[in-house]
Amino acid sequence: MTASLPWAQRLLQRRRELLAAAVAIAVVASAAWLWVAAGDGTVTYPTVPAGQTHHAGGATWTLTRLTAVNTLPGGTRPVTGAVFVVADIQADLSNFGTDDFCSLRLHVQAWEFDSEVGYLPTDPMVRTSCRRGDRGVVSAAFEVPASLLDRVDGVVLATAEGRATVLAGRIG
Amino acid sequence: MAAVRSSLTQLVAELSSLTRHTVRVLGRLWAPVLSLMLLGWATQQLSILIATEVSAVWAWGVIIVLAVGAVIQLATVIAVLRVVAVDLGLPKMLAEASTVESVDDDRDTSLVALLNITILPFLAMYVAFGYLQDYAARLTIVATYRKGIGDLLGALNPLENTTTLIVMLVLLGAGFIFKRLVDPWQRRTRHPLVVGGIQIMVEACLAFVVLLGGYRVYQSFSLWWDSRRVSAWLDHATSAVLAPVPSEVTNAVAATWQALSGQLWPVLVDGLARPLLWLAMAGLVFGSRVLTLADLWRLGRPVTHTATRREQVLARLQSQSSTARGVRAIVLKAQTLAASGIDDTVIPAWQSLRLVVRAGWPFLGAFVIGFTALDLVGKQLEVWVTRLIGGQLVGVWIKIYPFLDLLPLVLVMGVTWVFLAVAYTRALSIFAGEAGETVAPVLVPQVPGVLRSLRTSRVQAITVILVTALVVAGAAAVPATPGSQVVHASVLTSTDLHGQQVSVDHPRFATAISIGGKTVTTDELFVIVRVQVRNPGPKPGSVVATFVSGQSRYPTWDFGGTPTAPPGFLVAQDVVFEVDPSAVTPDARLVFSAVGENIALHGYQKTLEVDLALPPGAVAATQEVITVSDMPERVGA
């Protein structure tokens, strides 16, 4: 009987089922949106455990040291309330990509800090850029609020190929 | 005066009747209407979610997802219109009124058949009034925010690469042929629902292809034309012809044209054409009897045998094709094939519009006023809710967009569709009333004499038009956007701006600045302000400053911009503005807005206005040269 009625009348006759279905679908849509939105604004990286070697861009990278210092070579001092963190990474760039691009940022839980421009290590063998063919230490300095020092958990390495990765490490 | 009073009485009676019936219908049908609008809302949100993920992998897939979303949303709208019509008893009234033997209409038995007929006109309406563009724009915003896609729609721009253009043209051609071929097949197949569903999806996809690609073509043509010499020649020619005309006259004409094209025309299109076109579209939903149909509105008048021009053309084509041979036969068949598509959709829509505008001035005025009031209330509700939530960065708005959409997409549109259905039923009832005793109209206002709406008088027309135009113009004048949440502060006061603490020092003035050892001079005036920004983190943040004085706004001068504070740091920077000295007035202020997580995306957010507290004659303290730092300086953590 119902099937022979125009579809609009069938809808009117089954309004409770229709409402229940609509509310259920709306709840699912809301939940899906909120679930996706929960990840908004948070950037996650794969992490390489402390001391282990990471392969990226045709090169190998190992975070060997994270040190907190109050003065950089050349006498540069941090602003009040901040310290410098120096990261040393053992890198083999023999087969590194031709564009020589690498980026290092200090990872402090949800925070990230760019490296200091003009930082020059005392040891002339230590590099501050990624040049194809180099083998040795690549170093970078970061100015961070002193209050965050105990939350430093690594260095974010990004190259032209592949995904940015955290090389885990602690100040020590 | 009596005629004016009578006209106003009829107008009020019609409006009151439409409102009352709308409320009653909502009272009876709130559950199915709410259900269908919720389904439409959920469809839109899910389609945006899915399309965002698809966009990162395959740009063309976005068209399919959006088309599916649009079709489902349209289906819910059509279902609401149809359900209300059934509840009001419209099918029964039409059955009584029709002089044609009752014919089973697919629209009664199949939602797919109804969608097939209505999809193109409804999509055209959606495009014409910006709804589809808003849909696509929302997707672009969310995809840009979540996936960082620079130009999602660029991948679908036929002018960016030849392949996209060729693909779009092939799709359009294939879609046109598909429709011509599938129509006869659908009548013969054992699965008409499936075939009908596929046809609907194809048409919806093509509509999006036209929307996304065609707009780019139009935009580029417009830019190309403006850059052509012929365009410049036309400008020069126009200037030469108008040279003898006094400038006051040309300025007045230009101002009038600006008022007409920039203000009056949008009001006319949006305020008057939109509701009438939507009402006409509603007619497509109500069944073929409505539109075979001159039956109905000709009842009570002498019936003529004058065929419409369209009917004459089709008759001629048919007659000629029956005797044509060879190439001419093919050409005529192609013409008929092309025209049949228009016959299925455009002609009924046009007939429906003609019917609506003949329902009488009181009805038309009441409907437009009611529609305008609904639209105004809906927009103001959105503004108030937005202001209640307060200024937030774009990330917060993207999280809560779907829930804010419940207001316009479920509540306001639900009431609007019911109002449309009630109004169309009332329009048909007016004609049914003219048909005499054979037909019982289903919606009749309480004021006697209103039934005779079909009999117009000049006074009635003028009265209704004036009142309606006033209401529409008044509604258009009400601001429909929340602007920004303004926070006021004074110099040397640290004020929160979306988590960043901003403070401003007293401004300095100079005719030259020294940067990095170089001196830069100006014919105007440099205003130098030391700005400090503290960013508590964890994300980097920057603020953008503007120097504002009266109606004048000045962005920061070339170098530096405004301070970008790394998370956890306090930075200071000299921010420079090059301004007209007359803009240095006591009401001058700096306006700051936060850039947030995405430099291009903004929602309703806070704006900080810092009163510079400039005394009169402040420019007297102008120095010859001021040395400024060109980089933000970290001053603390």
Chai-1 contact restraints between the chains, C-beta under 6 A:
chainA,res_idxA,chainB,res_idxB,connection_type,confidence,min_distance_angstrom,max_distance_angstrom,comment,restraint_id
A,P6,B,D108,contact,1.0,0.0,6.0,A-B,restraint_1
A,W7,B,L111,contact,1.0,0.0,6.0,A-B,restraint_2
A,A8,B,R82,contact,1.0,0.0,6.0,A-B,restraint_3
A,A8,B,V83,contact,1.0,0.0,6.0,A-B,restraint_4
A,A8,B,V86,contact,1.0,0.0,6.0,A-B,restraint_5
A,Q9,B,V86,contact,1.0,0.0,6.0,A-B,restraint_6
A,L11,B,P32,contact,1.0,0.0,6.0,A-B,restraint_7
A,L11,B,V83,contact,1.0,0.0,6.0,A-B,restraint_8
A,R15,B,A31,contact,1.0,0.0,6.0,A-B,restraint_9
A,R15,B,P32,contact,1.0,0.0,6.0,A-B,restraint_10
A,L18,B,P32,contact,1.0,0.0,6.0,A-B,restraint_11
A,L18,B,S35,contact,1.0,0.0,6.0,A-B,restraint_12
A,L19,B,A31,contact,1.0,0.0,6.0,A-B,restraint_13
A,L19,B,S35,contact,1.0,0.0,6.0,A-B,restraint_14
A,A22,B,S35,contact,1.0,0.0,6.0,A-B,restraint_15
A,A22,B,L38,contact,1.0,0.0,6.0,A-B,restraint_16
A,A22,B,L39,contact,1.0,0.0,6.0,A-B,restraint_17
A,I25,B,A42,contact,1.0,0.0,6.0,A-B,restraint_18
A,A26,B,L38,contact,1.0,0.0,6.0,A-B,restraint_19
A,A26,B,A42,contact,1.0,0.0,6.0,A-B,restraint_20
A,A29,B,A42,contact,1.0,0.0,6.0,A-B,restraint_21
A,A29,B,Q45,contact,1.0,0.0,6.0,A-B,restraint_22
A,A29,B,L46,contact,1.0,0.0,6.0,A-B,restraint_23
A,W33,B,Q45,contact,1.0,0.0,6.0,A-B,restraint_24
A,W33,B,P402,contact,1.0,0.0,6.0,A-B,restraint_25
A,A37,B,K399,contact,1.0,0.0,6.0,A-B,restraint_26
A,D40,B,G395,contact,1.0,0.0,6.0,A-B,restraint_27
A,G41,B,G395,contact,1.0,0.0,6.0,A-B,restraint_28
A,G41,B,E597,contact,1.0,0.0,6.0,A-B,restraint_29
A,V79,B,R634,contact,1.0,0.0,6.0,A-B,restraint_30
A,V79,B,G636,contact,1.0,0.0,6.0,A-B,restraint_31
A,V79,B,A637,contact,1.0,0.0,6.0,A-B,restraint_32
A,T80,B,G636,contact,1.0,0.0,6.0,A-B,restraint_33
A,G81,B,G636,contact,1.0,0.0,6.0,A-B,restraint_34
A,G81,B,A637,contact,1.0,0.0,6.0,A-B,restraint_35
A,A82,B,A637,contact,1.0,0.0,6.0,A-B,restraint_36
A,A110,B,P538,contact,1.0,0.0,6.0,A-B,restraint_37
A,W111,B,G537,contact,1.0,0.0,6.0,A-B,restraint_38
A,W111,B,P538,contact,1.0,0.0,6.0,A-B,restraint_39
A,W111,B,P567,contact,1.0,0.0,6.0,A-B,restraint_40
A,P145,B,G568,contact,1.0,0.0,6.0,A-B,restraint_41
A,P145,B,A637,contact,1.0,0.0,6.0,A-B,restraint_42
